[in-house]
């Protein structure tokens, strides 16, 4: 990745921390790989994101996981592809009572497999699992994110 694109994406990731839904929910990107193939987020429990039971609001737990697989593919695949979040599901396993974390990572092999499939088929939806864990390593929530990827030059068949 050239230096100008790397600077652009680093600036975008810093800006994400100031994005109002993240900022006011206590969500922060705390780490990411130099090649943008991994992101780690943190959600600190505050009165802004606490539910009636005193635990992390489910919407905040989901929000901390929302865009990151899409970001990875958008950055890694480049401008020849359209990348959108398509589906999501979340299972709340345990109440989030403190600071929680989530990590999103795709290997170069996974990215290559997606690229090959999309180059062959023109488009596809790819699912990725994710877990939200607390500081002790206990699972708080399990998610599945479905990301739609299409080649920009893929023509829809005439109906």
N, C-alpha and C positions, 0 to 999 in steps of 0.2 A: 504494500500500500504506500502510495507516495505521501510525502510529508504534508502537503496541503490538505489532502483528504483526512489524514490522521489528526491534524489540528482542528479541522472542521468537526470531526466526530468527538474529539475531546471536549470541545466547546459545547457541543450538543449535550453531552453527558453531564457536564457541570450545570448547564441550564435546566436539566431535568430536576435537579435538587431544588430549584427555585420555582418549579411548576406548581401553581397553587394547590391542586389536589394532593400533591406529594408533600409540599411544605407544611400545609395545615393538618395533614394526617400524621406527621412525624416520620415520613418515609424519606430515606436517603440512600443514594448509591454510595456505598462505602469502599468498593473496590471494583476494578475491572482489568481484564487482560490487555496488554499492549496492543494486541491484534484485534481486540473487541470481540473475542470468542467466548468471553466469560464476564458476567456481572454478578455482584453480590450486593444485596440491599438489606437495610435495617429498618425496623419499625420500633420506635420507642413508645411505650404506653404513656399517654398523656391524657389530660382531661378533654382534649380535642378529639381523640380517637377511642375513647372509652365508651362501652355500651352501658346499658342499665344495670348489668351484673358486675360492672367494674373490670371487665376484661376487654381485650382488643376487639373493636368493631369488625365484624366479618368483611365488610366492604373495604376496610383499610388493609386487612390481610390479603384480600384479593388484589387490591390496587398495587401493593408492593411487588406483585408478580406479573402485572398485566403486560407491559410492552416489551419485555427484555428478550424473549426468543425472537420476536419480530425484529427488534433492533439488530440482533446478531446476524440474522439472515439478510436483512436489508444492507448492512455494512459488508458482509462477507460475499454476497452474490454480486453486488454491484448494480450499475444503472441499467443493465439489460433486463432486469426482473422487477416485477411488481410484487410487493410483499404486504400482506394484510393479516391482522388477527382475524380469525374466522370463528373459532369455537372455544369454549372454556367450561370447565366444571371444577367445583371445589368441594372437598369433604372436610368438615371441621372435626378434628380428632380430639383435641384437648383445648381448654381455654387458654388464650394467650394472656399471661399475667405479668409480663415484664417486657424486656427487649427481645424481639424475635428477628430472625434472619432468613433469607432465601438466597439460593445461588442458582444461576442459570448458565449452563455451559454446553456448547456443542463442539465436538472434535472436528478436526479437518476432514476426517473420514466421513463423519455424518454429513457435513456440509457438501462434500463431494458427491455422496450418494443422492442427496436432494437435488443437486445441480444436474446430475446424470438423468434422474427421473423426470425432472421438469424439461430438460432439453429433449428428451425422448417423447414425452406425452404433452408437452406444451404448458401443463399446469398440474397442480396437486395440492392436497392438504396434508400437512405433516403434524403429528401429535408429539408433544414433549411433556414428560412428567416433571413435577417440581414439588418440593416439600418446604414448608415453613417450619423452622425449628426454633426452640428457645435456647437460652444461653447454656443450659445443661445438656442440650442435644436431643431433647424430646421433641417428637413430631407434634406440631400444633395443627397443621392443615396439609392436605395433599391436593395438588392441582393437576389438571391436564390442560394444556394449551394447544389448540389447533391453529396452525399458521398456513394461510393460503399463499402459494407462490405461483406466479405465471410469468412466462417470457413476454416481454413487451411486444414482440413480433408475432405472437401466437394469434392466429386468425380463428375466430369462432366459425363453426360450420354454418352455412346458410340454412335457415329453418323453413 
